[in-house]
């Protein structure tokens, strides 16, 4: 017979479940961080494009560019 009691087996199952939930939360957090970083990069690139466009428009208005 097994020396593991039903109580120990339940506790082990609960611990494994908590570990799985913890790993899922860590993975979710990492994905969320990546999404946020990608979004920040996109906003930064969009701002750079707008800044460059504004500089080109200003230069064209002042007739520095043909």
N, C-alpha and C positions, 0 to 999 in steps of 0.2 A: 504494500500500500504506500501511497504517497505520504510524505511527511508534511506537505503543504496543506494547510487547512483552508476551508472555504473562505474564511475571513481574509487570510493572506492572499488568496487568489483574487478576491474582489479588490483588495487594496492595490495589488499589482496592476490589475486591469484599469483601475482609476488613475494610477500614476502614469501608465502608458497613454491613456486618453489625454491627460493633462499635458504630457510631453508633445503629443501630436498637435494639440490645440496651440501650444506655445510655438512650435515650429511653423504652423500655418500663420500665426500672427506675425512672426518674424519675416516670413516670406512676403506677406501682404505689406508690411512696413517697408521692406526693401523695394518692392514694386512701386509703392506709393512715392518713395523718395526719388526713384528713377523717373517717374511720370512728372513729378514736380520739377526736377532738374531739367528735363526735356522741355517743359513748358517755359521755364525761366530762360533757357537758351533761345527758344523761339521768340519770346518777347524781346530779348536783347538784340537778336538779329533783325527783327522788325524795326526796332528803334534805330539801329544803325542804318538801315535802308532809308528810313524816313529822314534821318539826319543828312545822309548823303544826297538825297533828293532835294532837300531844302538848300543845301550848299550849291548844288547844280543850278537850281532855280534862281538863287540869289546872284550867282555868277552870270547867268544868262541875262538877268535883268540889268546888271551893271555893265553888260556887254563885254565881259572878260572872255567869254566863250563865243565862238562864231555861231 
